[in-house]
């Protein structure tokens, strides 16, 4: 196919919507001028972002270790609210303002893939470290390294009950401990092979035996990973075709992770998940197979798999389709970016995201939130989105600053003329992809009382169908 940048604003919008959270005003034109291929390569090699760092400096606790968080909580249990507040605020700030948008999308994707529920006991104290230390540094590295980091992080060991997973023993004539299958099951079903790979319940038990002894030193004070040899089942094991010899100790789980990370079923499952997130709810099997081949040929190099996805004709063809419905999080962030918002109080965005049915870090099941856009289409969530769009464009969202008349003027439009204002927004926010019906609806608005024409035009378009998809 031709170089993507030769295909115009629609294709640039498509890329910014899929590899990021949508364009800020002017970014469609600047991405085209810069070159979309070059833009992708720079996103795949993220560097420093001093402006973002300055914004994040307002949230110092996001750098705290789990031990520091627990120490503060033990001194004053109200501090956990402050710490989680800063952690969630930082996520919103990154999504709205980060230069390297792809990195933020990937952190969100991989956290969701390896989901941990923020309200699950000890997990609330370890979740910041989990995302910062296990996930963020590895989203463009090798899958095996990412898998190892999340599997043995205390947040995951707690969430999937592996800290309770021990070899059965007899103490004082009473049987204590025992195999807990939660982590072994989700490791294969969700994190690697996929539910249709053909493993059995016996394989789940054997994987869980490999995971015995891997736990947390102290849930109340330090919260660090600790392997306890006395709790490990050191017998021989057989996991989905992998023989694990007796006496391997702590190495059993490493051998298992090596095997699962390089398995063809894992390559297919991960490739399908990435294609579903970035391309379509039902990506073509031919593309998934090609991505899986890249995964296997590069030893699970996630940067190369992601690069191959963006290089595929199938990805770019989606620019001319009906779009993939946005999740609640994606909608709120894309609306903020599209409006050129300056986010002074991220909590208001978090409330809007919650109202849209997707409270941050609050998916209880280990499946994570659905990556299928169709699963986010429902009347109540859509009403919440519309109300947010109208409030946002009217400047009525506390802690968020927008300049809709300025956005329109920068796009060459007249804020007092509905057709001119609508066309300017169409150009700078939607890459000239608005349908005649959407433009017609915007063209028919009139000022109402103290609400200017520009606000009403923007409200109609930001609440409209094109903003609901990416």
LUMSEFI-919774 format. One record per residue (C-alpha): residue in one letter; x, y, z. Coordinates in steps of 0.1 Angstrom, whole numbers, plus 5000, padded with zeros to 4 digits. Example, Ala and Ser with C-alpha at 12.3 -4.5 7.8 and 13.67 -1.06 7.14 Angstrom:
<sites>
- A; 5123; 4955; 5078
- S; 5137; 4989; 5071
</sites>
This chain:
<sites>
- X; 5000; 5000; 5000
- X; 5011; 5036; 4996
- X; 5029; 5054; 5025
- X; 5002; 5061; 5050
- X; 5009; 5099; 5051
- X; 4999; 5101; 5014
- X; 4963; 5090; 5022
- X; 4954; 5122; 5041
- X; 4938; 5134; 5073
- X; 4914; 5104; 5077
- X; 4944; 5080; 5079
- X; 4963; 5103; 5103
- X; 4932; 5105; 5125
- X; 4929; 5067; 5124
- X; 4965; 5063; 5136
- X; 4962; 5089; 5163
- X; 4930; 5072; 5175
- X; 4944; 5037; 5176
- X; 4980; 5042; 5186
- X; 4970; 5069; 5210
- X; 4939; 5085; 5226
- X; 4931; 5107; 5197
- X; 4945; 5140; 5185
- X; 4948; 5173; 5203
- X; 4939; 5203; 5181
- X; 4965; 5206; 5153
- X; 4980; 5172; 5158
- X; 4965; 5157; 5126
- X; 4982; 5182; 5104
- X; 5015; 5180; 5124
- X; 5015; 5142; 5122
- X; 5010; 5144; 5084
- X; 5038; 5170; 5081
- X; 5060; 5149; 5103
- X; 5052; 5117; 5084
- X; 5030; 5089; 5099
- X; 5057; 5062; 5095
- X; 5082; 5084; 5113
- X; 5056; 5091; 5140
- X; 5051; 5054; 5146
- X; 5088; 5048; 5148
- X; 5092; 5075; 5174
- X; 5063; 5062; 5194
- X; 5080; 5027; 5193
- X; 5111; 5042; 5208
- X; 5098; 5065; 5236
- X; 5122; 5090; 5251
- X; 5120; 5117; 5277
- X; 5089; 5138; 5281
- X; 5099; 5167; 5304
- X; 5065; 5185; 5301
- X; 5048; 5153; 5313
- X; 5073; 5149; 5341
- X; 5066; 5184; 5353
- X; 5029; 5176; 5355
- X; 5035; 5143; 5373
- X; 5056; 5161; 5399
- X; 5024; 5171; 5416
- X; 5019; 5134; 5426
- X; 5050; 5124; 5445
- X; 5036; 5092; 5460
- X; 5035; 5075; 5426
- X; 5072; 5069; 5431
- X; 5068; 5052; 5465
- X; 5077; 5016; 5470
- X; 5051; 4992; 5485
- X; 5071; 4993; 5518
- X; 5068; 5031; 5519
- X; 5031; 5029; 5512
- X; 5025; 5004; 5540
- X; 5046; 5024; 5564
- X; 5025; 5055; 5557
- X; 4993; 5035; 5560
- X; 5004; 5020; 5593
- X; 5011; 5055; 5606
- X; 4978; 5069; 5594
- X; 4954; 5047; 5575
- X; 4938; 5077; 5557
- X; 4969; 5081; 5536
- X; 4960; 5052; 5513
- X; 4932; 5073; 5500
- X; 4957; 5101; 5491
- X; 4981; 5076; 5475
- X; 4955; 5059; 5453
- X; 4941; 5093; 5444
- X; 4975; 5104; 5431
- X; 4981; 5071; 5414
- X; 4948; 5074; 5395
- X; 4952; 5111; 5388
- X; 4986; 5103; 5372
- X; 4970; 5078; 5348
- X; 4946; 5104; 5335
- X; 4973; 5131; 5332
- X; 4995; 5107; 5312
- X; 4967; 5097; 5289
- X; 4956; 5133; 5283
- X; 4990; 5150; 5281
- X; 5018; 5124; 5273
- X; 5038; 5129; 5241
- X; 5044; 5092; 5238
- X; 5007; 5082; 5235
- X; 5015; 5046; 5223
- X; 5033; 5039; 5255
- X; 5003; 5049; 5276
- X; 4979; 5029; 5255
- X; 5002; 4998; 5259
- X; 5005; 5003; 5296
- X; 4968; 5004; 5298
- X; 4965; 4973; 5275
- X; 4990; 4952; 5294
- X; 4977; 4962; 5328
- X; 4943; 4951; 5317
- X; 4957; 4919; 5302
- X; 4974; 4911; 5336
- X; 4946; 4927; 5356
- X; 4947; 4933; 5393
- X; 4917; 4947; 5413
- X; 4926; 4978; 5432
- X; 4902; 4971; 5461
- X; 4915; 4936; 5468
- X; 4931; 4939; 5502
- X; 4969; 4941; 5500
- X; 4967; 4948; 5462
- X; 4958; 4984; 5469
- X; 4992; 4990; 5486
- X; 5011; 4973; 5458
- X; 4993; 4983; 5427
- X; 5013; 5014; 5420
- X; 5045; 4994; 5422
- X; 5029; 4967; 5400
- X; 5022; 4991; 5371
- X; 5053; 5012; 5375
- X; 5079; 4985; 5381
- X; 5065; 4954; 5365
- X; 5045; 4967; 5335
- X; 5055; 5001; 5323
- X; 5092; 4994; 5316
- X; 5084; 4963; 5296
- X; 5055; 4971; 5273
- X; 5079; 4973; 5243
- X; 5103; 4946; 5255
- X; 5101; 4908; 5253
- X; 5070; 4891; 5264
- X; 5089; 4867; 5286
- X; 5104; 4895; 5307
- X; 5070; 4911; 5311
- X; 5054; 4878; 5320
- X; 5080; 4870; 5346
- X; 5077; 4905; 5362
- X; 5040; 4904; 5366
- X; 5037; 4867; 5376
- X; 5060; 4871; 5406
- X; 5050; 4907; 5416
- X; 5034; 4907; 5451
- X; 5003; 4924; 5437
- X; 4996; 4895; 5414
- X; 5007; 4869; 5439
- X; 4981; 4883; 5463
- X; 4953; 4890; 5438
- X; 4954; 4854; 5425
- X; 4960; 4839; 5459
- X; 4994; 4824; 5451
- X; 5008; 4836; 5485
- X; 4985; 4808; 5499
- X; 4997; 4782; 5474
- X; 5019; 4757; 5492
- X; 5028; 4721; 5492
- X; 5005; 4702; 5517
- X; 5023; 4694; 5549
- X; 5015; 4677; 5582
- X; 5020; 4696; 5614
- X; 5011; 4682; 5648
- X; 4991; 4654; 5631
- X; 4971; 4680; 5611
- X; 4973; 4687; 5574
- X; 4981; 4723; 5566
- X; 4985; 4743; 5534
- X; 4977; 4729; 5500
- X; 4976; 4737; 5463
- X; 4957; 4769; 5453
- X; 4949; 4767; 5416
- X; 4939; 4803; 5409
- X; 4972; 4816; 5397
- X; 4981; 4785; 5377
- X; 4947; 4786; 5359
- X; 4948; 4823; 5350
- X; 4985; 4820; 5340
- X; 4975; 4797; 5312
- X; 4939; 4808; 5305
- X; 4944; 4845; 5304
- X; 4980; 4855; 5305
- X; 4996; 4831; 5280
- X; 4980; 4801; 5261
- X; 4944; 4812; 5260
- X; 4913; 4793; 5270
- X; 4911; 4772; 5238
- X; 4947; 4760; 5239
- X; 4937; 4725; 5250
- X; 4953; 4722; 5284
- X; 4935; 4702; 5311
- X; 4926; 4705; 5347
- X; 4956; 4683; 5354
- X; 4978; 4709; 5337
- X; 4964; 4736; 5359
- X; 4973; 4716; 5390
- X; 5008; 4709; 5377
- X; 5013; 4746; 5369
- X; 5001; 4755; 5403
- X; 5026; 4731; 5418
- X; 5054; 4749; 5400
- X; 5041; 4782; 5416
- X; 5042; 4769; 5452
- X; 5064; 4787; 5476
- X; 5063; 4820; 5457
- X; 5048; 4845; 5480
- X; 5051; 4878; 5500
- X; 5074; 4883; 5529
- X; 5049; 4904; 5550
- X; 5016; 4917; 5540
- X; 5015; 4944; 5567
- X; 5050; 4960; 5566
- X; 5073; 4954; 5536
- X; 5052; 4936; 5510
- X; 5081; 4922; 5490
- X; 5084; 4891; 5469
- X; 5098; 4861; 5488
- X; 5104; 4825; 5478
- X; 5100; 4800; 5507
- X; 5116; 4767; 5498
- X; 5097; 4749; 5526
- X; 5064; 4758; 5509
- X; 5074; 4745; 5474
- X; 5064; 4712; 5460
- X; 5097; 4699; 5447
- X; 5085; 4668; 5431
- X; 5085; 4660; 5394
- X; 5058; 4677; 5373
- X; 5044; 4676; 5338
- X; 5027; 4708; 5325
- X; 5010; 4708; 5291
- X; 5039; 4688; 5275
- X; 5066; 4703; 5296
- X; 5085; 4679; 5319
- X; 5098; 4695; 5351
- X; 5123; 4673; 5369
- X; 5122; 4669; 5407
- X; 5145; 4691; 5428
- X; 5142; 4722; 5406
- X; 5131; 4744; 5435
- X; 5127; 4781; 5427
- X; 5137; 4774; 5391
- X; 5105; 4754; 5384
- X; 5084; 4785; 5378
- X; 5111; 4800; 5356
- X; 5112; 4769; 5334
- X; 5074; 4770; 5332
- X; 5074; 4807; 5322
- X; 5100; 4801; 5296
- X; 5079; 4773; 5281
- X; 5046; 4792; 5282
- X; 5061; 4825; 5268
- X; 5075; 4807; 5238
- X; 5045; 4785; 5230
- X; 5027; 4789; 5197
- X; 4994; 4791; 5215
- X; 5007; 4820; 5235
- X; 5020; 4837; 5203
- X; 4985; 4834; 5188
- X; 4966; 4845; 5219
- X; 4988; 4876; 5225
- X; 4987; 4885; 5188
- X; 4949; 4882; 5188
- X; 4945; 4903; 5219
- X; 4967; 4931; 5204
- X; 4949; 4930; 5171
- X; 4916; 4932; 5189
- X; 4927; 4962; 5209
- X; 4943; 4981; 5181
- X; 4924; 4971; 5150
- X; 4889; 4954; 5153
- X; 4867; 4934; 5176
- X; 4871; 4904; 5153
- X; 4905; 4908; 5136
- X; 4911; 4886; 5105
- X; 4928; 4853; 5113
- X; 4953; 4859; 5085
- X; 4967; 4890; 5103
- X; 4967; 4872; 5137
- X; 4987; 4844; 5122
- X; 5013; 4868; 5107
- X; 5017; 4886; 5140
- X; 5021; 4853; 5158
- X; 5048; 4843; 5134
- X; 5066; 4876; 5142
- X; 5062; 4869; 5179
- X; 5078; 4834; 5175
- X; 5106; 4846; 5151
- X; 5116; 4874; 5174
- X; 5114; 4855; 5207
- X; 5083; 4875; 5218
- X; 5096; 4909; 5210
- X; 5066; 4931; 5216
- X; 5080; 4961; 5198
- X; 5084; 4940; 5167
- X; 5049; 4926; 5170
- X; 5034; 4960; 5175
- X; 5055; 4974; 5145
- X; 5042; 4946; 5123
- X; 5006; 4953; 5133
- X; 5010; 4990; 5123
- X; 5026; 4979; 5090
- X; 4998; 4957; 5080
- X; 4973; 4966; 5052
- X; 4945; 4954; 5075
- X; 4953; 4980; 5101
- X; 4952; 5009; 5076
- X; 4921; 4995; 5059
- X; 4902; 5001; 5092
- X; 4906; 5039; 5086
- X; 4879; 5035; 5060
- X; 4855; 5013; 5080
- X; 4829; 5022; 5106
- X; 4853; 5025; 5135
- X; 4857; 5006; 5167
- X; 4835; 5018; 5196
- X; 4855; 5035; 5223
- X; 4855; 5023; 5259
- X; 4844; 5047; 5286
- X; 4880; 5055; 5294
- X; 4889; 5061; 5258
- X; 4859; 5083; 5252
- X; 4866; 5107; 5281
- X; 4903; 5109; 5273
- X; 4898; 5115; 5236
- X; 4872; 5142; 5242
- X; 4896; 5160; 5266
- X; 4923; 5157; 5240
- X; 4901; 5168; 5212
- X; 4890; 5198; 5230
- X; 4926; 5208; 5238
- X; 4918; 5206; 5275
- X; 4942; 5217; 5302
- X; 4936; 5193; 5330
- X; 4940; 5209; 5364
- X; 4919; 5185; 5383
- X; 4920; 5149; 5370
- X; 4894; 5137; 5395
- X; 4866; 5152; 5374
- X; 4878; 5131; 5345
- X; 4879; 5100; 5367
- X; 4843; 5107; 5377
- X; 4832; 5109; 5341
- X; 4851; 5077; 5333
- X; 4833; 5060; 5362
- X; 4799; 5073; 5350
- X; 4807; 5058; 5316
- X; 4810; 5024; 5333
- X; 4847; 5020; 5336
- X; 4861; 5031; 5370
- X; 4899; 5030; 5370
- X; 4916; 4998; 5381
- X; 4883; 4985; 5394
- X; 4876; 4955; 5372
- X; 4871; 4927; 5398
- X; 4875; 4896; 5376
- X; 4910; 4887; 5364
- X; 4898; 4889; 5328
- X; 4901; 4927; 5329
- X; 4878; 4951; 5311
- X; 4866; 4939; 5277
- X; 4887; 4950; 5247
- X; 4857; 4946; 5224
- X; 4842; 4980; 5216
- X; 4808; 4965; 5211
- X; 4806; 4956; 5247
- X; 4806; 4993; 5257
- X; 4775; 5002; 5237
- X; 4746; 5008; 5261
- X; 4721; 5036; 5267
- X; 4732; 5047; 5302
- X; 4769; 5049; 5293
- X; 4761; 5068; 5261
- X; 4740; 5093; 5280
- X; 4769; 5098; 5304
- X; 4792; 5105; 5275
- X; 4768; 5130; 5259
- X; 4764; 5149; 5292
- X; 4802; 5150; 5296
- X; 4806; 5163; 5261
- X; 4781; 5191; 5266
- X; 4796; 5201; 5299
- X; 4832; 5199; 5286
- X; 4826; 5221; 5255
- X; 4806; 5246; 5276
- X; 4835; 5249; 5300
- X; 4814; 5236; 5328
- X; 4837; 5208; 5340
- X; 4854; 5221; 5371
- X; 4892; 5218; 5370
- X; 4893; 5216; 5332
- X; 4900; 5245; 5309
- X; 4890; 5246; 5273
- X; 4889; 5273; 5247
- X; 4864; 5263; 5220
- X; 4862; 5296; 5202
- X; 4900; 5296; 5201
- X; 4901; 5261; 5187
- X; 4876; 5271; 5160
- X; 4896; 5302; 5151
- X; 4928; 5282; 5149
- X; 4911; 5259; 5125
- X; 4902; 5289; 5103
- X; 4866; 5291; 5113
- X; 4842; 5317; 5126
- X; 4830; 5308; 5162
- X; 4797; 5327; 5155
- X; 4788; 5309; 5123
- X; 4775; 5273; 5128
- X; 4787; 5260; 5094
- X; 4821; 5277; 5097
- X; 4826; 5265; 5133
- X; 4815; 5230; 5125
- X; 4839; 5228; 5095
- X; 4868; 5241; 5116
- X; 4861; 5214; 5143
- X; 4858; 5188; 5115
- X; 4892; 5198; 5102
- X; 4912; 5200; 5134
- X; 4896; 5174; 5155
- X; 4880; 5149; 5132
- X; 4903; 5149; 5101
- X; 4874; 5159; 5079
- X; 4856; 5126; 5086
- X; 4823; 5140; 5100
- X; 4793; 5127; 5081
- X; 4769; 5150; 5063
- X; 4743; 5142; 5090
- X; 4766; 5152; 5119
- X; 4776; 5184; 5101
- X; 4740; 5191; 5092
- X; 4730; 5188; 5129
- X; 4758; 5211; 5139
- X; 4749; 5236; 5112
- X; 4714; 5239; 5125
- X; 4722; 5249; 5161
- X; 4717; 5285; 5173
- X; 4728; 5304; 5203
- X; 4706; 5299; 5234
- X; 4706; 5325; 5260
- X; 4742; 5329; 5273
- X; 4754; 5298; 5255
- X; 4773; 5308; 5224
- X; 4770; 5292; 5190
- X; 4806; 5278; 5192
- X; 4798; 5259; 5224
- X; 4766; 5244; 5210
- X; 4783; 5233; 5178
- X; 4811; 5217; 5197
- X; 4787; 5200; 5221
- X; 4768; 5184; 5193
- X; 4799; 5172; 5175
- X; 4817; 5159; 5207
- X; 4786; 5141; 5217
- X; 4780; 5128; 5182
- X; 4787; 5094; 5166
- X; 4821; 5101; 5153
- X; 4835; 5108; 5187
- X; 4821; 5075; 5200
- X; 4844; 5054; 5178
- X; 4882; 5053; 5171
</sites>
